[in-house]
Amino acid sequence: MAYQTSFPDEPPLPGSFKRKPNYFTTPFGFAPGELPVEKGRYRLIWSKACPWATRQMIARSLLGLEDAISVGTVDPVRPPPYRDERGERTDWAFSLDPGGVDPVLKIKTLSEIYLATDSGYEGRFTVPAVIDLKVRKVVNTDYFNMSYYWETVWKDFHRKDAPDLFPQDLREEIIALNEVIYYEVNNGVYKAGFAETQEAYADACEKVFIRLDELEKRLAKSRYLFGDRLTDSDIRLYVTLARFDAAYYNCFRVNKRRVRDYPALWAYARSLYRIPAFRENTDFDHIKIHYHLCCDRGNVLHLLPKGPDNSDWLPERSA
Ligand SMILES: N[C@@H](CCC(=O)N[C@@H](CS)C(=O)NCC(=O)O)C(=O)O
């Protein structure tokens, strides 16, 4: 079953950014018509820059699903052409792999597998994408529900001491908080960055900071979002915090404050960064390169900024 069945609505302001619904949404599970839960059958394609994909990778590492689900990594820099003939679609390339080819799928660009799945596919070629290796098709791009599947129906493949990231007694609260985090933080920064009017930008930007202010208060009193229990919600908030100062602050103009200016949020983000599953899936170079060089429409000279000094994420350099 999908835990979040309706795609969250976007606000109706003119010029506001509207994220498209996901196309491949068949859930993993044990009921007829669901994607079978089988070790070695799927390949998760991600970009280290992408927050929606990175959260799948953090969950996979925390749960110990590395042997069950293989991973392919795309280059943070998009291959040309940067827009398709409709001026919309772009692609991701496997240029980090030897020969520029994903060693399992034997493809150079992500579009190849989307179009092999459905030659009439008209959507964007997005990560995260789960590929079923048995049938060589994209089977799930539902980043909103994806981590819930890793956390629940994939349980038989978790390592022995894996944390329960989606505990039964907190599910309703986690789902409700994740929705708020999605609207106002995860996608909130995109709404500010991709707004096409001053009004839509201002509205999105303001909502981001109202929510960060509220989360600052919550985390001043609590180690994680739900007390001492690390949950799916922490992964979702972390991926945006990890990109905030390095990318969103400039590229998406959410520049009222940095995460470093919030004592509790900064301490929280750094405490998560000290957990290997978070740190090993956080690549500040990929984040900076992707957002500054591929997502920032104002960066006409294509310059990569030097800052921030990300060495202060680790405790050794703490002030
Ligand atoms: N599948 C989702 C979210 C994932 C998403 O937006 N991924 C980005 C990277 S952060 C992507 O792959 N974008 C490719 C594109 O827009 O062409 C969607 O369609 O909105």
The ligand as a Gaussian input file, in Angstrom:
#p B3LYP/6-31G(d) Opt

LIG

0 1
 N       10.131000      12.415000      -9.243000
 C        9.968000      13.689000      -8.688000
 C       11.009000      14.302000      -7.810000
 C       12.406000      14.014000      -8.046000
 C       13.106000      15.157000      -8.693000
 O       12.580000      16.245000      -8.921000
 N       14.360000      14.881000      -8.975000
 C       15.183000      15.842000      -9.638000
 C       16.544000      15.936000      -9.022000
 S       16.503000      16.661000      -7.429000
 C       15.362000      15.391000     -11.062000
 O       15.703000      14.255000     -11.316000
 N       15.133000      16.305000     -11.979000
 C       15.287000      16.037000     -13.357000
 C       14.508000      16.991000     -14.199000
 O       13.792000      17.816000     -13.644000
 O       14.621000      16.891000     -15.416000
 C        9.341000      14.719000      -9.569000
 O        9.069000      14.405000     -10.721000
 O        9.087000      15.822000      -9.093000

